[in-house]
Amino acid sequence: MKSLVRRLTQRTNSIPILILSDTFSAESARISFTAALSYNAVAGSSSRLPGVGIRTGYAVYINVHHGERSKLKLIRFGSAAEEKPGLLLQDGTRVDASALGADYDEAFFAGGGLRELEKWSQNHSSSAPRVPPSVRLGSPICRPSKIVCIGLNFRDHAAESKMDLPKEPVLFFKSTTALVGPNDRLRIPRNATKVDWEVELAVVIGSKASYIPKEEALTHVAGYVLHNDYSERSFQLERGGQWVKGKSADTFAPLGPFLATPNEIPNPGSLAMWLKVNGESRQNSSTANMIFDVATLVSYVSDFMTLLPGDVISTGTPAGVGLGMNPPSYLRAGDVVELGIEGLGESRQEVVEFQ
């Protein structure tokens, strides 16, 4: 039986399969990766599943963590550090999902939480407590183990930064303590003079990933989220060392308003993205202009570190940042930054002085 499970696991790109019959044969199953993505539940009781080859009377559980059919928008709401999990329904209604008993953290994503949340939504979202629009939204995920950012991933942004196009993705970290809600205030750090904006598509990892080939990378994605990768350019570029110093101040990583699962965003490589400062357009582009696409980035990062469920990869920003203007222009207290990505909503941050 162990050898049979091993053979089937290999046939399905390392997706765990539990065989519930000693007489079940690999030859009769012929389970493909595509079929596994389509049938991620208990299969084969009294009928044959088309295209899968499971014969009547055999039971198989295909445990697909990353090819789930969920079409969900995850939110977290409430006061800072006291957020509860929720859902944004298709009609725009916000509902409290805390009855599920799990917040959107590493354990949630690793343990098949999206499947459980989908089931809960189907059965309970119509009767779940409503969350008023006036209630604050937090980051749609709990603080992850890491936020990995990609530098210079748009040709036009590299040009305006007067830097060469990267031959490989440029990686740097952003402190997880920078994480805040999508509409929280941006606080200028102490001694900062060059606070800049960057609209970015962020990817949330759905399962542990290490040395993942590109063709399997998207199966490790839990969803996508809007991110403003705020940067203090003098800390980043003039103080020596790594870029992380200019990226990690408190409030420098507003995420949200929601995390959209992959079926909500079928083509992350073709999403319009924009950003305004005080109502004036600053960035207007598309993820189609990225040098390295999402699958490439997930695979590449996994070659250098283990990605854990809930981890964030922020995929880079297009041209239009303050650093690239002539003369450069940076944020000051009282400014208002608004941004959005197609299918991922909008966010808004008011800039305030350090206190």
C-alpha positions as CSV (number, residue, x, y, z in Angstrom):
1,M,0.0,0.0,0.0
2,K,2.8,2.5,0.8
3,S,4.4,1.9,-2.5
4,L,1.1,2.4,-4.3
5,V,0.6,5.7,-2.5
6,R,4.1,6.7,-3.4
7,R,3.6,6.0,-7.1
8,L,0.3,7.9,-7.1
9,T,1.9,10.8,-5.3
10,Q,4.6,11.0,-8.0
11,R,2.0,10.9,-10.7
12,T,0.2,13.9,-9.2
13,N,3.1,16.2,-8.6
14,S,3.5,15.4,-4.9
15,I,-0.2,15.8,-4.0
16,P,-0.9,13.5,-1.1
17,I,-3.5,10.8,-1.8
18,L,-5.1,8.5,0.8
19,I,-6.1,5.1,-0.7
20,L,-9.0,3.6,1.3
21,S,-9.0,0.1,-0.4
22,D,-6.1,-2.4,-0.5
23,T,-7.4,-3.7,-3.9
24,F,-7.3,-0.2,-5.5
25,S,-4.7,-0.2,-8.3
26,A,-2.7,2.6,-9.8
27,E,-3.5,1.4,-13.2
28,S,-7.3,1.8,-12.7
29,A,-6.8,5.2,-11.2
30,R,-4.7,7.0,-13.7
31,I,-5.1,10.2,-11.7
32,S,-3.6,13.2,-13.4
33,F,-2.6,16.5,-11.9
34,T,-5.4,18.3,-13.8
35,A,-8.0,15.9,-12.5
36,A,-6.7,16.2,-9.0
37,L,-7.2,20.0,-9.2
38,S,-10.8,19.4,-10.4
39,Y,-11.8,16.8,-7.9
40,N,-10.3,17.9,-4.5
41,A,-12.7,15.9,-2.3
42,V,-13.7,12.4,-1.5
43,A,-14.2,10.6,-4.8
44,G,-15.5,7.3,-6.0
45,S,-18.4,5.9,-4.0
46,S,-21.0,4.5,-6.4
47,S,-20.1,6.1,-9.7
48,R,-17.1,6.7,-11.9
49,L,-15.6,10.2,-12.1
50,P,-15.2,11.2,-15.8
51,G,-11.6,11.6,-16.8
52,V,-10.2,10.3,-13.6
53,G,-10.7,6.5,-14.0
54,I,-11.8,5.7,-10.5
55,R,-13.9,2.5,-10.6
56,T,-17.2,2.0,-8.8
57,G,-16.7,1.0,-5.2
58,Y,-13.3,2.5,-4.5
59,A,-12.8,5.5,-2.3
60,V,-10.0,8.0,-2.8
61,Y,-9.3,11.3,-1.0
62,I,-7.3,13.7,-3.1
63,N,-5.9,16.2,-0.7
64,V,-5.1,19.2,-2.9
65,H,-4.0,22.2,-0.7
66,H,-3.4,24.6,-3.6
67,G,-5.7,23.8,-6.5
68,E,-8.8,24.4,-4.6
69,R,-12.0,25.5,-6.3
70,S,-12.6,28.2,-3.6
71,K,-13.6,31.6,-4.9
72,L,-13.2,33.6,-1.8
73,K,-12.3,37.1,-0.6
74,L,-10.8,36.9,2.9
75,I,-10.9,39.9,5.2
76,R,-9.9,40.6,8.8
77,F,-11.7,43.3,10.8
78,G,-11.7,45.1,14.1
79,S,-9.3,47.2,16.2
80,A,-5.6,46.8,15.6
81,A,-4.2,43.6,17.2
82,E,-7.8,42.4,17.9
83,E,-8.9,41.6,14.3
84,K,-11.3,38.8,13.6
85,P,-11.5,36.7,10.4
86,G,-14.3,37.4,7.9
87,L,-15.4,37.2,4.3
88,L,-16.3,39.7,1.6
89,L,-19.2,38.2,-0.3
90,Q,-19.8,38.6,-4.0
91,D,-22.5,41.3,-3.3
92,G,-20.0,43.3,-1.2
93,T,-21.4,42.3,2.1
94,R,-18.9,41.7,4.9
95,V,-19.6,38.8,7.2
96,D,-17.9,37.6,10.4
97,A,-16.3,34.2,9.9
98,S,-14.8,33.8,13.4
99,A,-17.3,31.0,14.1
100,L,-15.0,28.8,12.0
101,G,-12.6,28.9,14.9
102,A,-9.4,29.9,12.9
103,D,-7.7,33.1,12.0
104,Y,-5.9,33.4,8.7
105,D,-2.4,32.4,9.8
106,E,0.2,29.8,8.9
107,A,-1.7,26.9,10.5
108,F,-4.9,27.9,8.7
109,F,-3.4,27.8,5.2
110,A,-1.2,24.7,6.0
111,G,-4.2,22.8,7.3
112,G,-6.6,23.1,4.4
113,G,-8.3,26.1,5.9
114,L,-9.4,27.5,2.6
115,R,-11.4,24.4,1.9
116,E,-13.0,24.5,5.3
117,L,-13.7,28.2,4.9
118,E,-15.4,27.5,1.5
119,K,-17.6,24.9,3.1
120,W,-18.4,27.2,6.0
121,S,-19.3,30.0,3.6
122,Q,-21.6,27.8,1.6
123,N,-23.5,26.7,4.7
124,H,-23.4,29.7,7.0
125,S,-22.5,33.0,5.2
126,S,-26.1,33.9,4.6
127,S,-26.8,33.7,8.4
128,A,-23.4,34.9,9.7
129,P,-23.2,38.2,11.6
130,R,-22.8,41.2,9.2
131,V,-19.8,43.5,9.6
132,P,-20.8,47.2,9.1
133,P,-18.8,49.1,6.4
134,S,-17.7,51.5,9.1
135,V,-15.6,48.8,10.9
136,R,-11.9,49.0,10.3
137,L,-10.3,46.4,8.1
138,G,-6.9,45.0,9.1
139,S,-4.4,43.1,7.0
140,P,-6.4,40.2,5.5
141,I,-3.7,37.8,6.8
142,C,-2.1,37.4,10.2
143,R,1.6,38.5,10.6
144,P,3.5,36.0,8.3
145,S,6.9,34.5,9.0
146,K,8.3,36.8,6.3
147,I,7.6,39.3,3.6
148,V,9.9,38.9,0.6
149,C,10.0,41.8,-1.9
150,I,11.2,41.9,-5.5
151,G,13.2,44.9,-6.6
152,L,13.3,46.4,-10.1
153,N,10.8,43.9,-11.6
154,F,9.3,46.5,-14.0
155,R,11.5,47.7,-16.9
156,D,10.3,51.3,-16.7
157,H,10.8,51.4,-12.9
158,A,14.4,50.2,-13.3
159,A,15.0,52.9,-15.9
160,E,13.6,55.7,-13.7
161,S,15.7,54.4,-10.8
162,K,18.7,54.6,-13.1
163,M,19.6,51.0,-12.5
164,D,20.4,48.1,-14.9
165,L,17.7,45.5,-15.6
166,P,18.3,42.5,-13.3
167,K,19.4,39.2,-14.9
168,E,17.8,37.4,-11.9
169,P,15.1,38.6,-9.5
170,V,16.4,41.1,-6.9
171,L,15.3,39.9,-3.4
172,F,15.1,41.9,-0.1
173,F,13.1,41.6,3.1
174,K,10.5,43.8,4.6
175,S,9.9,43.5,8.3
176,T,6.6,41.9,9.2
177,T,6.1,44.5,11.9
178,A,5.4,47.0,9.0
179,L,2.1,45.2,8.3
180,V,-1.1,47.2,8.8
181,G,-4.6,47.4,7.4
182,P,-5.3,48.8,3.9
183,N,-6.7,52.2,5.2
184,D,-4.6,52.7,8.2
185,R,-2.5,55.9,8.4
186,L,1.0,56.0,7.1
187,R,3.3,57.3,9.8
188,I,6.5,59.0,8.6
189,P,9.4,57.5,10.5
190,R,11.6,59.5,12.8
191,N,14.3,61.5,10.8
192,A,12.7,60.4,7.5
193,T,12.9,62.9,4.6
194,K,12.1,60.8,1.5
195,V,9.1,58.6,2.0
196,D,7.9,57.1,-1.3
197,W,5.0,55.0,-2.6
198,E,5.0,51.7,-4.6
199,V,1.8,49.9,-5.7
200,E,2.4,46.2,-5.9
201,L,0.8,42.9,-6.4
202,A,1.5,40.6,-3.4
203,V,1.3,36.8,-3.5
204,V,0.4,34.8,-0.4
205,I,1.8,31.3,-0.1
206,G,-0.6,28.5,0.6
207,S,1.7,25.7,1.5
208,K,5.3,25.0,2.4
209,A,7.5,25.4,-0.7
210,S,11.1,24.6,-1.2
211,Y,12.9,24.1,-4.5
212,I,9.6,24.3,-6.4
213,P,9.8,24.0,-10.2
214,K,8.1,26.9,-12.1
215,E,5.4,24.7,-13.6
216,E,4.2,23.8,-10.0
217,A,4.7,27.2,-8.5
218,L,1.1,28.5,-8.8
219,T,-0.2,25.4,-7.0
220,H,1.5,26.8,-3.9
221,V,-0.3,30.1,-4.0
222,A,-3.2,30.8,-1.6
223,G,-4.2,34.1,-3.2
224,Y,-3.3,37.6,-4.1
225,V,-3.6,41.0,-2.3
226,L,-3.0,44.7,-2.9
227,H,0.2,46.0,-1.3
228,N,1.7,49.5,-1.0
229,D,5.4,48.9,-0.5
230,Y,6.3,52.2,1.2
231,S,9.9,53.1,1.1
232,E,12.2,55.7,2.8
233,R,14.7,56.3,0.1
234,S,17.4,58.0,2.2
235,F,17.4,55.0,4.6
236,Q,17.3,52.6,1.6
237,L,19.9,54.1,-0.6
238,E,22.1,56.5,1.4
239,R,22.7,54.8,4.7
240,G,24.7,51.8,3.5
241,G,23.8,48.1,3.8
242,Q,20.6,46.4,2.6
243,W,17.4,47.9,1.3
244,V,15.5,46.5,4.2
245,K,16.4,49.5,6.3
246,G,14.3,51.7,4.0
247,K,11.4,49.3,3.8
248,S,10.5,48.2,7.3
249,A,9.2,51.1,9.3
250,D,5.9,50.6,11.1
251,T,2.9,51.1,8.8
252,F,5.1,50.6,5.7
253,A,3.2,47.5,4.5
254,P,-0.6,48.1,4.2
255,L,-2.2,45.0,2.8
256,G,-5.7,44.6,1.5
257,P,-8.6,45.3,1.5
258,F,-8.9,41.5,1.0
259,L,-7.1,38.4,0.0
260,A,-8.5,36.9,-3.2
261,T,-8.1,33.2,-3.9
262,P,-6.7,32.2,-7.3
263,N,-10.0,31.5,-8.9
264,E,-10.9,35.2,-8.3
265,I,-7.7,36.2,-10.1
266,P,-7.3,33.6,-13.0
267,N,-4.5,35.7,-14.7
268,P,-2.3,37.5,-12.2
269,G,0.0,38.4,-15.2
270,S,-2.5,40.9,-16.7
271,L,-3.9,43.1,-14.0
272,A,-4.3,46.9,-14.3
273,M,-2.7,48.7,-11.3
274,W,-2.7,52.4,-10.3
275,L,-1.8,54.9,-7.6
276,K,-2.7,58.5,-6.9
277,V,-1.2,61.1,-4.5
278,N,-3.7,63.8,-3.5
279,G,-5.9,62.8,-6.4
280,E,-3.1,63.1,-9.0
281,S,-2.1,60.0,-11.0
282,R,1.4,58.8,-10.2
283,Q,1.4,55.1,-11.3
284,N,-0.7,53.6,-14.1
285,S,0.5,50.2,-15.4
286,S,-0.2,46.5,-15.5
287,T,1.4,43.4,-14.1
288,A,1.9,42.4,-17.8
289,N,4.9,44.7,-17.6
290,M,6.7,42.6,-15.0
291,I,10.1,41.2,-16.0
292,F,9.6,38.0,-13.9
293,D,6.1,36.6,-13.6
294,V,4.5,35.2,-10.5
295,A,5.3,31.6,-11.2
296,T,8.9,32.4,-11.9
297,L,9.2,34.4,-8.6
298,V,7.6,31.8,-6.4
299,S,9.9,29.2,-7.8
300,Y,13.0,31.4,-7.7
301,V,12.5,32.5,-4.1
302,S,11.9,28.9,-3.0
303,D,15.4,28.0,-4.3
304,F,16.9,30.3,-1.6
305,M,14.6,29.8,1.4
306,T,11.6,27.7,2.5
307,L,8.4,29.5,2.0
308,L,5.8,28.8,4.7
309,P,2.0,29.1,4.4
310,G,1.0,32.7,4.8
311,D,4.3,34.1,3.6
312,V,4.1,37.1,1.3
313,I,6.0,37.8,-1.9
314,S,5.5,41.4,-3.1
315,T,6.3,41.3,-6.9
316,G,7.6,44.8,-7.6
317,T,6.3,48.2,-8.7
318,P,6.0,50.0,-12.1
319,A,7.3,53.5,-13.0
320,G,5.9,56.6,-11.3
321,V,7.4,56.5,-7.9
322,G,8.5,59.8,-6.2
323,L,12.2,58.9,-6.6
324,G,11.8,58.9,-10.4
325,M,10.2,62.3,-10.7
326,N,12.1,65.4,-11.9
327,P,12.7,66.7,-9.3
328,P,12.0,63.8,-6.9
329,S,8.9,64.2,-4.9
330,Y,8.2,62.6,-1.5
331,L,5.3,62.3,0.9
332,R,4.5,64.8,3.6
333,A,2.1,64.9,6.5
334,G,-1.4,65.6,5.2
335,D,-0.9,63.8,1.8
336,V,-3.4,61.1,0.8
337,V,-2.3,58.1,-1.2
338,E,-4.9,56.0,-3.0
339,L,-4.2,52.8,-5.0
340,G,-5.7,49.8,-6.5
341,I,-5.2,46.6,-8.6
342,E,-7.8,45.1,-10.9
343,G,-9.8,42.5,-9.0
344,L,-8.1,43.3,-5.7
345,G,-9.9,46.4,-4.6
346,E,-8.5,49.7,-3.4
347,S,-6.8,51.1,-0.4
348,R,-6.2,54.6,1.0
349,Q,-3.6,55.9,3.5
350,E,-3.4,59.4,5.0
351,V,0.2,60.5,5.8
352,V,0.9,61.6,9.4
353,E,4.0,62.8,11.2
354,F,5.9,60.6,13.6
355,Q,4.7,60.8,17.1
